[in-house]
Amino acid sequence: VGSEMLKTLGYNVMLATGGESALKTISVDGANIDLVIIDMIMPDMDGETLFFKIREKLPQIPILLSSGYSYSQQIDNIMQAGCNGFIQKPFSLEDFSQKIRFVFDNIKTVS
């Protein structure tokens, strides 16, 4: 559903089916990725583990965290570690669009 929403908003989407798939995609195409959206619950790896593995490979890439569960200590830990945003599921197309815009508008550039 999220990938279809992103396409509706005009974004190009690379879809990964789980944490390992996401890491492979990032290893190959990381330079072409502007934003990573991860869920807390995924096949073969949880969102927290994936977040830290992505940060090891590409520390500057913006990451938006999503979860259908309430905001928790685990989510707070990820946010404190530098995640760029959080969106609670279910979300509307408008909410998704606004959260993505927020992430892009608040990326700190290194000069």
ChimeraX commands (.cxc) that place a marker at each C-alpha (Angstrom):
marker #1 position 0.00,0.00,0.00 radius 0.5
marker #1 position 2.81,2.39,0.93 radius 0.5
marker #1 position 4.60,1.88,-2.38 radius 0.5
marker #1 position 1.39,2.64,-4.29 radius 0.5
marker #1 position 0.92,5.78,-2.22 radius 0.5
marker #1 position 4.49,6.86,-3.01 radius 0.5
marker #1 position 3.94,6.26,-6.72 radius 0.5
marker #1 position 0.73,8.31,-6.55 radius 0.5
marker #1 position 2.78,11.13,-5.02 radius 0.5
marker #1 position 5.20,10.92,-7.97 radius 0.5
marker #1 position 8.12,9.15,-6.31 radius 0.5
marker #1 position 10.17,6.36,-7.89 radius 0.5
marker #1 position 10.03,3.34,-5.61 radius 0.5
marker #1 position 12.43,0.49,-4.94 radius 0.5
marker #1 position 10.54,-2.09,-2.93 radius 0.5
marker #1 position 12.32,-4.50,-0.59 radius 0.5
marker #1 position 10.50,-7.52,0.82 radius 0.5
marker #1 position 12.36,-7.53,4.14 radius 0.5
marker #1 position 15.43,-6.36,5.99 radius 0.5
marker #1 position 17.97,-8.47,4.13 radius 0.5
marker #1 position 16.47,-7.45,0.79 radius 0.5
marker #1 position 16.62,-3.79,1.85 radius 0.5
marker #1 position 20.31,-4.08,2.78 radius 0.5
marker #1 position 21.11,-5.66,-0.60 radius 0.5
marker #1 position 19.24,-2.89,-2.42 radius 0.5
marker #1 position 21.04,-0.22,-0.41 radius 0.5
marker #1 position 24.41,-1.87,-1.06 radius 0.5
marker #1 position 23.80,-1.83,-4.81 radius 0.5
marker #1 position 21.74,1.35,-5.33 radius 0.5
marker #1 position 22.41,3.44,-2.21 radius 0.5
marker #1 position 23.64,6.44,-4.20 radius 0.5
marker #1 position 20.29,6.56,-6.02 radius 0.5
marker #1 position 18.12,6.41,-2.90 radius 0.5
marker #1 position 16.84,9.66,-1.41 radius 0.5
marker #1 position 14.80,8.21,1.46 radius 0.5
marker #1 position 14.43,4.84,3.16 radius 0.5
marker #1 position 11.10,3.97,4.78 radius 0.5
marker #1 position 11.26,1.08,7.21 radius 0.5
marker #1 position 8.61,-0.69,9.22 radius 0.5
marker #1 position 9.21,-1.91,12.74 radius 0.5
marker #1 position 7.92,-5.38,11.84 radius 0.5
marker #1 position 9.35,-7.00,8.69 radius 0.5
marker #1 position 10.33,-10.45,7.49 radius 0.5
marker #1 position 13.79,-11.62,8.65 radius 0.5
marker #1 position 14.79,-8.47,10.56 radius 0.5
marker #1 position 13.11,-5.92,12.82 radius 0.5
marker #1 position 13.11,-2.22,12.06 radius 0.5
marker #1 position 15.56,-1.34,14.81 radius 0.5
marker #1 position 18.20,-3.77,13.54 radius 0.5
marker #1 position 17.71,-2.57,9.96 radius 0.5
marker #1 position 17.97,1.07,11.02 radius 0.5
marker #1 position 21.38,0.56,12.61 radius 0.5
marker #1 position 22.67,-1.58,9.73 radius 0.5
marker #1 position 21.63,1.12,7.24 radius 0.5
marker #1 position 23.33,3.79,9.37 radius 0.5
marker #1 position 26.56,1.74,9.24 radius 0.5
marker #1 position 26.46,1.64,5.43 radius 0.5
marker #1 position 25.03,5.07,4.66 radius 0.5
marker #1 position 25.05,7.31,7.74 radius 0.5
marker #1 position 23.56,10.34,5.98 radius 0.5
marker #1 position 20.61,8.71,4.19 radius 0.5
marker #1 position 17.25,9.95,5.52 radius 0.5
marker #1 position 15.15,7.26,7.19 radius 0.5
marker #1 position 11.45,7.42,7.96 radius 0.5
marker #1 position 10.22,4.85,10.47 radius 0.5
marker #1 position 6.70,3.46,10.32 radius 0.5
marker #1 position 4.74,1.25,12.69 radius 0.5
marker #1 position 1.22,0.06,13.26 radius 0.5
marker #1 position 1.97,-0.16,16.97 radius 0.5
marker #1 position 1.90,2.71,19.43 radius 0.5
marker #1 position 5.00,4.82,19.93 radius 0.5
marker #1 position 7.25,2.76,22.20 radius 0.5
marker #1 position 10.61,2.87,23.95 radius 0.5
marker #1 position 12.11,0.96,21.01 radius 0.5
marker #1 position 10.83,3.57,18.56 radius 0.5
marker #1 position 12.04,6.36,20.86 radius 0.5
marker #1 position 15.51,4.76,20.94 radius 0.5
marker #1 position 15.63,4.75,17.13 radius 0.5
marker #1 position 14.46,8.36,16.97 radius 0.5
marker #1 position 17.09,9.40,19.54 radius 0.5
marker #1 position 19.73,7.61,17.44 radius 0.5
marker #1 position 19.04,9.92,14.51 radius 0.5
marker #1 position 16.05,8.57,12.63 radius 0.5
marker #1 position 14.60,11.43,10.59 radius 0.5
marker #1 position 10.91,10.85,11.25 radius 0.5
marker #1 position 8.15,8.55,12.44 radius 0.5
marker #1 position 4.69,7.92,11.03 radius 0.5
marker #1 position 1.99,5.87,12.73 radius 0.5
marker #1 position -0.04,3.44,10.60 radius 0.5
marker #1 position -2.62,3.60,9.28 radius 0.5
marker #1 position -1.94,6.94,7.62 radius 0.5
marker #1 position -3.61,8.86,4.82 radius 0.5
marker #1 position -1.99,9.88,1.57 radius 0.5
marker #1 position -1.95,13.47,2.84 radius 0.5
marker #1 position -0.31,12.48,6.15 radius 0.5
marker #1 position 2.30,10.43,4.28 radius 0.5
marker #1 position 3.04,13.27,1.89 radius 0.5
marker #1 position 3.41,15.77,4.72 radius 0.5
marker #1 position 5.70,13.50,6.74 radius 0.5
marker #1 position 7.96,12.87,3.73 radius 0.5
marker #1 position 8.10,16.61,3.04 radius 0.5
marker #1 position 8.98,17.18,6.72 radius 0.5
marker #1 position 11.87,14.71,6.48 radius 0.5
marker #1 position 13.23,16.30,3.30 radius 0.5
marker #1 position 12.84,19.83,4.67 radius 0.5
marker #1 position 14.70,18.95,7.85 radius 0.5
marker #1 position 17.70,17.12,6.43 radius 0.5
marker #1 position 20.86,18.72,7.70 radius 0.5
marker #1 position 23.35,19.20,4.92 radius 0.5
marker #1 position 27.06,18.94,5.52 radius 0.5
marker #1 position 29.13,21.66,3.89 radius 0.5
marker link #1:1,2 radius 0.2
marker link #1:2,3 radius 0.2
marker link #1:3,4 radius 0.2
marker link #1:4,5 radius 0.2
marker link #1:5,6 radius 0.2
marker link #1:6,7 radius 0.2
marker link #1:7,8 radius 0.2
marker link #1:8,9 radius 0.2
marker link #1:9,10 radius 0.2
marker link #1:10,11 radius 0.2
marker link #1:11,12 radius 0.2
marker link #1:12,13 radius 0.2
marker link #1:13,14 radius 0.2
marker link #1:14,15 radius 0.2
marker link #1:15,16 radius 0.2
marker link #1:16,17 radius 0.2
marker link #1:17,18 radius 0.2
marker link #1:18,19 radius 0.2
marker link #1:19,20 radius 0.2
marker link #1:20,21 radius 0.2
marker link #1:21,22 radius 0.2
marker link #1:22,23 radius 0.2
marker link #1:23,24 radius 0.2
marker link #1:24,25 radius 0.2
marker link #1:25,26 radius 0.2
marker link #1:26,27 radius 0.2
marker link #1:27,28 radius 0.2
marker link #1:28,29 radius 0.2
marker link #1:29,30 radius 0.2
marker link #1:30,31 radius 0.2
marker link #1:31,32 radius 0.2
marker link #1:32,33 radius 0.2
marker link #1:33,34 radius 0.2
marker link #1:34,35 radius 0.2
marker link #1:35,36 radius 0.2
marker link #1:36,37 radius 0.2
marker link #1:37,38 radius 0.2
marker link #1:38,39 radius 0.2
marker link #1:39,40 radius 0.2
marker link #1:40,41 radius 0.2
marker link #1:41,42 radius 0.2
marker link #1:42,43 radius 0.2
marker link #1:43,44 radius 0.2
marker link #1:44,45 radius 0.2
marker link #1:45,46 radius 0.2
marker link #1:46,47 radius 0.2
marker link #1:47,48 radius 0.2
marker link #1:48,49 radius 0.2
marker link #1:49,50 radius 0.2
marker link #1:50,51 radius 0.2
marker link #1:51,52 radius 0.2
marker link #1:52,53 radius 0.2
marker link #1:53,54 radius 0.2
marker link #1:54,55 radius 0.2
marker link #1:55,56 radius 0.2
marker link #1:56,57 radius 0.2
marker link #1:57,58 radius 0.2
marker link #1:58,59 radius 0.2
marker link #1:59,60 radius 0.2
marker link #1:60,61 radius 0.2
marker link #1:61,62 radius 0.2
marker link #1:62,63 radius 0.2
marker link #1:63,64 radius 0.2
marker link #1:64,65 radius 0.2
marker link #1:65,66 radius 0.2
marker link #1:66,67 radius 0.2
marker link #1:67,68 radius 0.2
marker link #1:68,69 radius 0.2
marker link #1:69,70 radius 0.2
marker link #1:70,71 radius 0.2
marker link #1:71,72 radius 0.2
marker link #1:72,73 radius 0.2
marker link #1:73,74 radius 0.2
marker link #1:74,75 radius 0.2
marker link #1:75,76 radius 0.2
marker link #1:76,77 radius 0.2
marker link #1:77,78 radius 0.2
marker link #1:78,79 radius 0.2
marker link #1:79,80 radius 0.2
marker link #1:80,81 radius 0.2
marker link #1:81,82 radius 0.2
marker link #1:82,83 radius 0.2
marker link #1:83,84 radius 0.2
marker link #1:84,85 radius 0.2
marker link #1:85,86 radius 0.2
marker link #1:86,87 radius 0.2
marker link #1:87,88 radius 0.2
marker link #1:88,89 radius 0.2
marker link #1:89,90 radius 0.2
marker link #1:90,91 radius 0.2
marker link #1:91,92 radius 0.2
marker link #1:92,93 radius 0.2
marker link #1:93,94 radius 0.2
marker link #1:94,95 radius 0.2
marker link #1:95,96 radius 0.2
marker link #1:96,97 radius 0.2
marker link #1:97,98 radius 0.2
marker link #1:98,99 radius 0.2
marker link #1:99,100 radius 0.2
marker link #1:100,101 radius 0.2
marker link #1:101,102 radius 0.2
marker link #1:102,103 radius 0.2
marker link #1:103,104 radius 0.2
marker link #1:104,105 radius 0.2
marker link #1:105,106 radius 0.2
marker link #1:106,107 radius 0.2
marker link #1:107,108 radius 0.2
marker link #1:108,109 radius 0.2
marker link #1:109,110 radius 0.2
marker link #1:110,111 radius 0.2
view
